[in-house]
Amino acid sequence: MIRLTKEEILLLHDQLVERYGGTRGIRDENLLDSALNAPFQGYGEYEFYPSVVQKAVRLCYGLVMNHPFHDGNKRIGAMALLITLDLNRLTLKTNSAELSEIILRLASGSIDSESLLRWVQDRLE
């Protein structure tokens, strides 16, 4: 699996802030590290998130819900999801309005990570 590095996430976040506005910078580096490492957790040989899709969704969830950045947590979560899928040759068939809506629902707590996973799985090409 091809995964985004911390440096790539930081660069992507800066680019998103540059393009869409907001405040640059990390609010809590430990929460950022947690979001980046959570998709790869396991116990012994058992992976909690064995598929690329599960890992991509868990990364998105962690970036959105951990709020590691001062601003743009929903944007970086959505972009990390899309890029992780793309890097691993998976395409999410959606549009920006639909993606924004599901990410807003995630951030508000009206859906959980399992709901996001089902939403993504239903839209993979």
C-alpha positions in Angstrom: 0.0 0.0 0.0 1.2 3.5 -0.8 0.6 5.8 2.1 0.9 9.6 2.6 3.8 10.6 4.8 3.6 13.2 7.5 5.6 15.6 5.4 3.1 15.1 2.5 0.1 15.7 4.7 1.8 19.0 6.0 2.5 20.1 2.5 -1.0 19.3 1.3 -2.5 21.1 4.3 -0.4 24.2 3.5 -1.6 24.1 -0.2 -5.2 23.8 0.9 -4.9 26.8 3.2 -3.2 28.7 0.4 -6.0 28.0 -2.0 -9.0 28.1 0.2 -7.9 30.3 3.1 -7.7 29.6 6.8 -5.0 29.4 9.4 -1.8 27.5 8.9 -0.1 25.3 11.4 -0.5 22.3 13.7 -2.7 22.7 16.8 -1.6 19.4 18.3 1.3 17.3 16.8 0.4 14.3 18.9 -3.1 14.2 17.5 -1.7 14.5 14.0 0.6 11.6 14.6 -2.3 9.6 16.1 -4.4 10.3 12.9 -1.5 9.2 10.7 -0.7 6.1 12.6 -4.1 4.8 13.5 -4.8 3.2 10.1 -1.8 0.9 10.6 -2.6 -0.3 14.1 -3.0 -3.9 15.0 -2.3 -6.6 17.5 0.3 -9.2 16.6 -0.5 -10.3 13.0 -4.0 -8.9 13.2 -4.6 -5.5 11.4 -7.5 -3.5 12.7 -7.8 -1.9 9.2 -6.6 -4.5 6.7 -7.8 -3.1 3.4 -6.6 0.1 1.6 -10.1 1.4 1.8 -10.4 0.9 5.5 -7.0 2.6 6.0 -8.0 5.5 3.8 -11.2 6.0 5.7 -9.5 5.7 9.1 -7.0 8.4 8.0 -9.8 10.7 6.9 -11.6 10.0 10.2 -8.6 10.8 12.3 -7.7 14.0 10.5 -11.3 15.3 10.7 -12.1 14.2 14.3 -8.7 14.7 16.0 -8.6 18.3 14.8 -4.8 18.3 14.7 -4.6 21.5 12.7 -5.7 25.0 13.6 -7.9 25.1 10.5 -8.8 23.0 7.5 -9.2 19.6 9.3 -12.2 18.6 7.2 -10.5 19.6 4.0 -7.3 17.7 4.8 -9.3 14.7 5.8 -11.3 14.7 2.6 -8.1 15.2 0.4 -6.2 12.6 2.3 -9.0 10.1 1.6 -9.1 10.9 -2.1 -5.3 10.9 -2.6 -4.8 7.7 -0.6 -7.4 5.9 -2.7 -5.9 7.4 -5.9 -2.3 6.5 -5.0 -3.5 2.9 -4.6 -5.4 2.9 -7.9 -8.9 3.2 -6.5 -11.3 5.8 -7.7 -14.1 7.3 -5.6 -17.1 8.2 -7.9 -18.6 11.3 -6.2 -18.7 15.0 -6.6 -17.5 17.8 -4.4 -20.9 18.6 -3.0 -21.6 15.0 -2.0 -18.1 14.6 -0.5 -18.4 17.9 1.4 -21.8 16.8 2.8 -20.5 13.4 4.1 -17.4 15.1 5.6 -19.6 17.7 7.4 -21.8 14.9 8.7 -18.8 13.1 10.0 -17.4 16.2 11.7 -20.8 16.9 13.3 -21.0 13.4 14.7 -24.1 12.5 12.8 -22.3 9.6 11.2 -19.4 7.4 12.4 -16.4 5.9 10.7 -18.4 2.7 9.8 -21.0 4.8 8.0 -18.2 6.7 6.1 -16.6 3.3 5.2 -19.9 2.1 3.7 -20.4 5.4 1.9 -16.9 5.1 0.3 -17.3 1.4 -0.6 -20.6 2.2 -2.3 -18.9 4.7 -4.5 -15.7 2.9 -5.6 -15.2 2.3 -9.3 
